[in-house]
């Protein structure tokens, strides 16, 4: 295998990781705000603990790319792009792949296979992209496909599923089995009758009004990993013993610079419910060191003032300004 082909396999694997992480971060941010949320429930801590190691698909695809090149393509050069190959992939997906997946998925819901294998996946009622790394859009718990898509091309309803369509599979269990294309659910009568109404309701869902807002700010550079828009496994544990954070330091510096330089206001990063009380955690994108700087004093005061005034307009209480690693996460 040539060096360029090895590099392409590594690049595809890295992109898969980055692509999945983008879906996870955007999903957590938007569902915390509440706009277009599909399932109006919070994620329990045991779900976070259960799903944080579900990265086997990354390893599986890396190995699959390698073996396909080594044993299927052999010594042939792997082209970067072939139109006929893309057309063939689309046809194979619309036909055999979707059809086989539909029936295989239905088989997984038979009590014998469901209890032994598939129930683990369905233990996540409130889905996140991390609930299924292969299928990020379907598990993001917010509706993102606008009505105009289906108005301009109505048959698209049978060719492209929506997050709300797949969400019903996790709440009703025996409907909406499609991988990406709902057409086989409509052909065999397993489409959930409330799919359209849930889609409309989700799109109309307005941003949530919490009972209280907790303002928090960053401490050290590594404290950016304490809010769970990115890695839950880091946000829920102390970072002092994580030696690999030293290797991540260049990435940490880049993210910290972007966060503190281009954010001019606080933003919601987490939603927690305690019985009937809903609390949003808002991040003030400044580090502890910024509070000692006279140059930063005015901008920090402005962000805090703006956050409090906006909360007052909505009749929402502001709890306190605390450190991020002391927040309820």
C-alpha positions as CSV (number, residue, x, y, z in Angstrom):
1,X,0.0,0.0,0.0
2,X,1.4,3.4,-1.0
3,X,2.1,6.1,1.5
4,X,-0.5,8.4,-0.1
5,X,-3.2,5.8,0.2
6,X,-2.3,5.2,3.9
7,X,-2.6,8.9,4.5
8,X,-6.0,9.0,2.8
9,X,-7.3,6.2,5.1
10,X,-6.0,8.2,8.1
11,X,-7.5,11.4,6.8
12,X,-10.9,9.7,6.3
13,X,-10.8,8.3,9.9
14,X,-9.9,11.6,11.4
15,X,-12.6,13.3,9.4
16,X,-15.1,10.8,10.7
17,X,-14.1,11.7,14.3
18,X,-14.3,15.4,13.6
19,X,-17.6,15.1,11.8
20,X,-19.1,13.2,14.7
21,X,-17.8,15.6,17.3
22,X,-19.3,18.6,15.3
23,X,-22.7,16.9,15.4
24,X,-22.4,16.2,19.2
25,X,-21.4,19.7,20.1
26,X,-24.0,21.5,18.0
27,X,-26.7,19.1,19.2
28,X,-25.9,19.6,22.9
29,X,-25.8,23.4,22.4
30,X,-29.2,23.6,20.6
31,X,-31.0,21.1,22.8
32,X,-29.7,23.0,25.8
33,X,-31.3,26.2,24.4
34,X,-34.6,24.2,23.7
35,X,-35.3,25.6,20.2
36,X,-36.7,22.9,17.9
37,X,-36.1,20.2,20.6
38,X,-37.9,16.9,19.9
39,X,-37.9,15.0,23.2
40,X,-38.4,17.4,26.0
41,X,-36.4,15.5,28.7
42,X,-33.0,15.9,30.2
43,X,-30.3,13.3,29.7
44,X,-29.6,11.3,32.8
45,X,-26.1,10.9,34.2
46,X,-26.1,7.1,33.7
47,X,-26.7,7.6,30.0
48,X,-23.7,9.9,29.7
49,X,-21.6,7.3,31.5
50,X,-23.0,4.5,29.3
51,X,-22.4,6.2,26.0
52,X,-19.0,7.9,26.5
53,X,-17.2,4.8,25.4
54,X,-19.3,4.1,22.3
55,X,-16.5,4.9,19.8
56,X,-16.1,1.4,18.4
57,X,-17.4,2.6,15.0
58,X,-14.3,4.7,14.6
59,X,-12.1,1.7,15.1
60,X,-14.4,-0.5,12.9
61,X,-14.3,1.9,10.0
62,X,-10.6,2.4,10.1
63,X,-10.0,-1.3,10.0
64,X,-12.7,-1.6,7.2
65,X,-11.0,1.0,5.0
66,X,-7.6,-0.7,5.5
67,X,-8.8,-4.3,4.8
68,X,-10.9,-3.1,1.8
69,X,-7.8,-1.6,0.2
70,X,-5.5,-4.4,1.1
71,X,-7.7,-7.4,0.1
72,X,-10.4,-6.1,-2.2
73,X,-8.7,-3.5,-4.3
74,X,-5.3,-5.2,-4.1
75,X,-2.5,-3.3,-5.7
76,X,-4.8,-1.1,-7.7
77,X,-4.4,2.6,-7.1
78,X,-7.2,4.1,-5.0
79,X,-8.6,7.1,-7.0
80,X,-9.7,10.2,-5.2
81,X,-12.9,10.6,-7.2
82,X,-14.8,8.5,-9.8
83,X,-18.2,9.6,-11.1
84,X,-19.3,6.1,-12.1
85,X,-18.2,4.8,-8.7
86,X,-20.3,7.4,-6.9
87,X,-23.4,6.6,-9.1
88,X,-22.9,2.9,-8.3
89,X,-22.7,3.6,-4.6
90,X,-25.9,5.6,-4.6
91,X,-27.8,2.9,-6.5
92,X,-26.5,0.2,-4.2
93,X,-27.5,2.2,-1.1
94,X,-31.0,3.1,-2.3
95,X,-31.7,-0.5,-3.3
96,X,-29.9,-3.4,-1.5
97,X,-28.5,-1.5,1.5
98,X,-31.6,0.3,2.6
99,X,-33.8,-2.8,2.0
100,X,-31.5,-5.2,3.8
101,X,-31.0,-2.8,6.7
102,X,-34.8,-2.3,7.1
103,X,-35.4,-6.0,7.5
104,X,-32.4,-6.6,9.6
105,X,-33.4,-3.7,11.9
106,X,-36.9,-5.2,12.2
107,X,-35.4,-8.5,13.1
108,X,-33.4,-6.9,15.9
109,X,-36.7,-5.9,17.4
110,X,-37.8,-9.5,17.8
111,X,-37.7,-10.3,21.5
112,X,-34.9,-12.8,21.1
113,X,-32.4,-10.4,19.5
114,X,-33.8,-7.3,21.1
115,X,-33.2,-8.6,24.7
116,X,-29.7,-9.9,23.9
117,X,-28.4,-7.1,21.7
118,X,-30.4,-4.2,20.5
119,X,-32.0,-3.1,23.8
120,X,-28.7,-1.6,24.8
121,X,-29.0,0.9,22.0
122,X,-32.7,1.7,22.9
123,X,-31.8,2.4,26.5
124,X,-31.2,5.9,25.3
125,X,-34.7,7.5,25.0
126,X,-33.3,11.0,24.7
127,X,-30.8,10.6,21.9
128,X,-27.6,12.3,21.2
129,X,-25.3,11.9,18.1
130,X,-23.0,9.8,20.4
131,X,-25.9,7.4,20.8
132,X,-25.1,6.1,17.3
133,X,-21.9,7.4,15.8
134,X,-22.9,6.0,12.3
135,X,-26.1,8.0,12.2
136,X,-25.5,11.4,13.8
137,X,-28.3,13.4,12.2
138,X,-31.0,10.9,13.3
139,X,-29.9,11.1,17.0
140,X,-29.4,14.8,17.5
141,X,-32.8,15.5,19.3
142,X,-33.5,18.7,17.4
143,X,-35.2,19.2,14.1
144,X,-33.0,20.8,11.5
145,X,-34.6,20.0,8.1
146,X,-36.8,23.0,7.0
147,X,-40.3,22.6,5.5
148,X,-39.1,24.2,2.3
149,X,-37.2,21.0,1.4
150,X,-40.3,18.9,1.4
151,X,-42.4,21.7,-0.2
152,X,-40.1,22.0,-3.2
153,X,-39.8,18.3,-3.7
154,X,-42.6,16.3,-1.9
155,X,-41.2,12.8,-2.8
156,X,-38.2,13.7,-0.6
157,X,-40.3,12.6,2.3
158,X,-39.7,9.0,1.3
159,X,-36.0,9.5,0.5
160,X,-34.8,11.4,3.5
161,X,-35.7,10.9,7.1
162,X,-35.8,13.6,9.7
163,X,-34.5,13.6,13.3
164,X,-38.0,13.6,14.6
165,X,-38.9,10.6,12.3
166,X,-36.1,8.5,13.9
167,X,-36.8,9.8,17.4
168,X,-40.1,8.1,17.3
169,X,-38.3,4.8,16.8
170,X,-36.6,5.4,20.1
171,X,-39.8,6.3,21.9
172,X,-42.3,3.9,20.2
173,X,-39.7,1.1,19.4
174,X,-41.7,-0.7,16.7
175,X,-42.0,1.9,14.0
176,X,-39.7,3.9,11.7
177,X,-37.0,1.3,11.1
178,X,-35.3,3.1,8.2
179,X,-31.6,3.7,8.0
180,X,-31.8,7.0,6.1
181,X,-34.7,6.5,3.6
182,X,-38.3,6.0,5.1
183,X,-39.6,4.5,1.8
184,X,-39.6,0.9,3.1
185,X,-41.4,2.0,6.2
186,X,-44.2,3.4,4.0
187,X,-44.2,0.4,1.7
188,X,-44.5,-2.2,4.5
189,X,-46.7,-0.1,6.8
190,X,-44.3,0.5,9.7
191,X,-44.2,4.3,9.5
192,X,-45.4,5.9,12.7
193,X,-48.6,7.8,12.1
194,X,-47.5,10.7,14.2
195,X,-44.3,11.3,12.2
196,X,-45.6,14.4,10.4
197,X,-47.2,16.0,13.4
198,X,-44.1,15.5,15.6
199,X,-42.0,17.1,12.8
200,X,-44.2,20.1,12.7
201,X,-44.4,20.4,16.5
202,X,-40.6,20.2,16.8
203,X,-40.0,22.9,14.2
204,X,-42.4,25.2,16.1
205,X,-40.7,24.5,19.5
206,X,-39.4,27.9,20.8
207,X,-36.3,28.5,22.9
208,X,-36.9,27.3,26.4
209,X,-37.4,29.7,29.3
210,X,-35.6,28.3,32.3
211,X,-36.5,29.0,36.0
212,X,-32.9,30.2,36.7
213,X,-29.6,30.9,35.0
214,X,-26.2,30.0,36.5
215,X,-23.4,32.2,35.2
216,X,-20.0,30.6,35.2
217,X,-16.6,31.4,33.8
218,X,-13.4,29.5,32.8
219,X,-10.5,29.0,35.2
220,X,-7.4,27.4,33.8
221,X,-6.8,26.6,30.1
222,X,-7.9,23.0,30.6
223,X,-11.2,24.1,32.1
224,X,-12.6,24.4,28.6
225,X,-13.0,20.6,28.8
226,X,-15.3,21.0,31.9
227,X,-18.3,21.9,29.8
228,X,-19.9,19.0,28.0
229,X,-20.4,20.5,24.6
230,X,-17.4,18.3,23.6
231,X,-16.1,15.4,25.6
232,X,-18.4,14.1,28.4
233,X,-15.7,11.8,29.8
234,X,-13.5,14.9,30.4
235,X,-16.3,17.1,31.8
236,X,-17.3,14.6,34.5
237,X,-13.8,13.9,35.9
238,X,-10.9,15.9,37.4
239,X,-8.3,16.8,34.8
240,X,-5.2,16.8,37.0
241,X,-4.4,13.2,36.4
242,X,-5.0,13.3,32.6
243,X,-1.4,13.2,31.3
244,X,-2.6,13.2,27.7
245,X,-3.9,16.7,28.1
246,X,-0.3,17.8,27.7
247,X,-0.4,16.4,24.2
248,X,-3.6,18.2,23.6
249,X,-2.2,21.6,24.7
250,X,-1.9,23.0,21.1
251,X,-5.6,22.3,20.5
252,X,-6.4,23.7,23.9
253,X,-4.7,26.9,23.2
254,X,-6.4,27.3,19.8
255,X,-9.9,26.6,21.2
256,X,-9.3,28.9,24.1
257,X,-8.1,31.7,21.9
258,X,-11.1,31.4,19.6
259,X,-13.5,31.2,22.5
260,X,-12.2,34.2,24.4
261,X,-11.5,36.4,21.4
262,X,-14.6,36.1,19.3
263,X,-17.3,35.6,21.9
264,X,-18.8,38.9,23.1
265,X,-21.6,37.5,25.2
266,X,-22.5,34.6,27.4
267,X,-24.1,31.5,25.9
268,X,-26.0,28.5,27.2
269,X,-24.0,25.3,27.3
270,X,-26.0,23.0,29.5
271,X,-29.5,22.3,30.8
272,X,-30.3,20.6,34.1
273,X,-33.6,19.7,35.6
274,X,-34.1,19.1,39.3
275,X,-37.7,17.9,39.6
276,X,-39.8,20.9,38.4
277,X,-36.8,23.3,38.4
278,X,-35.0,24.0,35.1
279,X,-31.6,25.6,35.2
280,X,-29.5,26.7,32.3
281,X,-25.7,27.1,32.7
282,X,-24.3,30.1,30.8
283,X,-20.6,30.4,30.1
284,X,-18.9,33.8,30.3
285,X,-16.0,33.1,27.9
286,X,-13.2,34.5,30.1
287,X,-10.5,32.9,32.2
288,X,-9.7,33.7,35.8
289,X,-6.6,35.6,34.6
290,X,-8.8,38.0,32.6
291,X,-10.3,39.3,35.8
292,X,-6.9,40.7,36.8
293,X,-6.6,42.6,33.6
294,X,-7.7,46.2,33.4
295,X,-8.1,45.9,29.6
296,X,-10.6,43.0,30.1
297,X,-12.5,44.6,33.0
298,X,-15.0,46.6,30.9
299,X,-15.8,43.8,28.5
300,X,-16.4,41.4,31.4
301,X,-18.7,43.8,33.2
302,X,-20.6,44.4,30.0
303,X,-21.2,40.7,29.4
304,X,-22.4,40.1,33.0
305,X,-24.7,43.2,32.8
306,X,-26.1,42.1,29.5
307,X,-26.8,38.6,30.7
308,X,-28.6,39.9,33.8
309,X,-30.7,42.4,32.0
310,X,-31.8,39.8,29.4
311,X,-32.7,37.4,32.2
312,X,-34.7,40.2,33.9
313,X,-36.7,40.8,30.7
314,X,-37.7,37.2,30.6
315,X,-38.4,37.1,34.4
316,X,-35.6,34.6,34.9
317,X,-33.5,34.6,38.0
318,X,-29.7,34.7,37.8
319,X,-28.1,32.6,40.5
320,X,-24.5,33.5,40.7
321,X,-21.2,33.9,38.9
322,X,-19.1,30.8,39.8
323,X,-16.2,28.8,38.5
324,X,-16.9,26.4,35.7
325,X,-15.3,23.4,37.4
326,X,-17.6,24.0,40.4
327,X,-20.8,24.0,38.4
328,X,-23.3,21.2,38.5
329,X,-22.2,19.0,35.6
